[in-house]
Amino acid sequence: MKKLNLIIALVSITFANAQTTWGFDQSHSSVRFSVDHMVISQVEGQFTSYDGNVKTTKDDFSDAEINLNIDLNSINTADEKRDGHLKSADFFDTANYPNMKFVSTSVTTTANGKYNLKGNLTLHGVTKEVTLAMSYGGTVKDPWGNTKAGLKVTGKINRTDFGLKYNAAMETGGLLIGEEVEITCKVELIKI
């Protein structure tokens, strides 16, 4: 019986140690978005402050568990006045909803190193399931001995699904701001 308990304990330790936790290397990562403006063009922006982690047991990230928290007050569209408006109650209402959060629920392989990433996105007090595309760029050791991995996550959400409905009609018939938001996250992860 003692031998069986020892074997179970060793197997448990092995499985527990098999999970790898990764942090975000923000100096080599970006969380960006773009949205249609006046039908004819797009405005881009980024969030400069975020945290979270990625947990894996597989080297190719095909079982990644992603937890990302974004500080909405860190929005930067290269226009302070617009950034202030986006933080206001017309849009993000950061006084009441300062963060956007994504927690993955599943990863499905679509091709070698390419996945469908499902998860719950919480924004403006509303949580919805979203599906994004994720690609794995590889894992390397940097010159300082750190293990790094690259992921790219892209997709689209409809901002009105999260209660972000502010808009204005143009005299030509279109809307000032598009409802569909394109998301592009290029992240370099560091093994913790």
N, C-alpha and C positions, 0 to 999 in steps of 0.2 A: 504494500500500500504506500509506503514511504517513497518507493521508487516511482510509482505512478504519479504521486503528488509532485515530485521533483521534475518529472518530464512535463507535466502540465504547466508548472511554474516557468520552466525554461521556454516552452512554446509561447506562453503568454508574453514573456519578456521579449522574445524575438519579434512577435507581431507588434507589440507596443513600440519597439525601436524602429520598425520598418516604416513608420510614418515620418515624413519629412515636412517641416514647417519652413515656409519661405516668407520673407518680408518684401516690401516694395522699396526699391532703390529709386527714390524720387528724383535724384539728379540725372537719371537716365531713363525716365519714364514720362508719359504724358497722358492726361485724361482730357480729351477734346470732344467738341460737339459742333455741329453746324445746322443752321435752319434757314429756310427760304425767306428772303426779304423782298417785298414788293413784287413777288412772282418772278422777277427777272434775274435775281442774284441770290447769293447766300452770305450770311454772316457767320463767322466762326468765333469760337471762344474756347477757353480751357478752365479747369479747376486746378489750382496750384497747391492745395492742401488736402491730403487724404491719408488714410491709414487702413490697416487691416492685414490680412495674411492669406496665404494659399497653403493648403495641406494636401499632400499626395502620398501614396504608397507606390505608385508606378512611375518609372523614369520618364515616360512620354506624356505625363499630365492627363492621361485619359480618365483618371478618377479624381481630378482636382476638386477640392472643396474651397470655394472662394468666398471671402468675407471682405467687403470693401465699404468703407465709410468715407463720404466726401463732405468736406466743409463747404457749404454753398456760399458762404461769405467770401470764399477765395476765388470767386468767378472773375475772369479777366477776358474781356472782349476787345481790349485796346481802346476803350472809350469809357472814362469814369462815369459820365452822366448815364450812359446806357447800363453800366454795371449797377449803379445805384437803383435804377428803375427795375432791373431784374431781381434785385434783393427785396424790393418793396412788395406790398400786399397784392399788387397787380400780377405778380409772377410767383417767385419762390416764397415770399413772406418769411424771410429768414429770422425775423423776430420771434415767430412761432414755430417755424420748421427749419432750424439751422443746418440740418444734415440730410443727405440722400444716402440710402444704404442699399447695397446689393448683397444677397446671400444666395449662393448657388444651391440648387436642389438635385441636379443631375447633369452628367456629361455623356453625350452619345457620339461615338466615332463616325465620321462621314467619309474620311479618307485618311491616308497616312499623315499623322500630325495635324489633322483638321477635325473639329468637333462642333456639335451643337451644344451650347451651354444654356441650360435653363436655370432660372432662379427667380427669387422674389425681389422686386425693386420697390423700395418705399421712398416716396417723394411727396411733399406737400400733404402729409398725413394719410396718403393713400398707398396701399400695397397691391401690386399686380404682378402676376407671373409674366416674365418676358423670356424670349428665346433669342440668343445672340450667337454669332459665329466666333469660334475661337481657334487660333492656330498656334502651334508650338514651334518656336524657332530653333531650339536646341539648348544644350547645357554645356558650359565651359568653366574652366578655372581662370580667374582674372590674374594679372601680374602680382597681386598681393596675396594670392592663395585663397581667395573667396570663391565659392561655387555660385555661379550665376546662371539663370535661365531666362529665356525670352518668350513672352506671350503677346499675342495681338488679339483684341476682342473688338468686334464691330457689330453694329446692328442699328435698328431704328425703333423709336417709340413714338407714340402719339401723345403729345403733351397734354391734350385735353382729357385724356384718360385719367390724368393725375390732378385734375382740377385747375390746370393752368390755361385758362380760357381767354385771357385778355387778347384783344385784337381790334383792328379798325378796318373798315371797308374803304377801298380806294375808289375814286370816281370812275376808273376804268372797269370796275367790277370785281377785281381780285381782292384778296386780303393782304394787309400789310405784313403779317407774320405767318409763316407756314405752320401747320399743326404737327407735321412730321419732323422729328429731330434725329439726325444721324449722329451716332456715337462711335468714336474711335479711341480705344485705349491701347497704347503701346507701352508695355511694362517690362522692365528688367527686374527680375526677382533675385534676391540674395538669400542663400540658405542660412537659416538661423541655427 
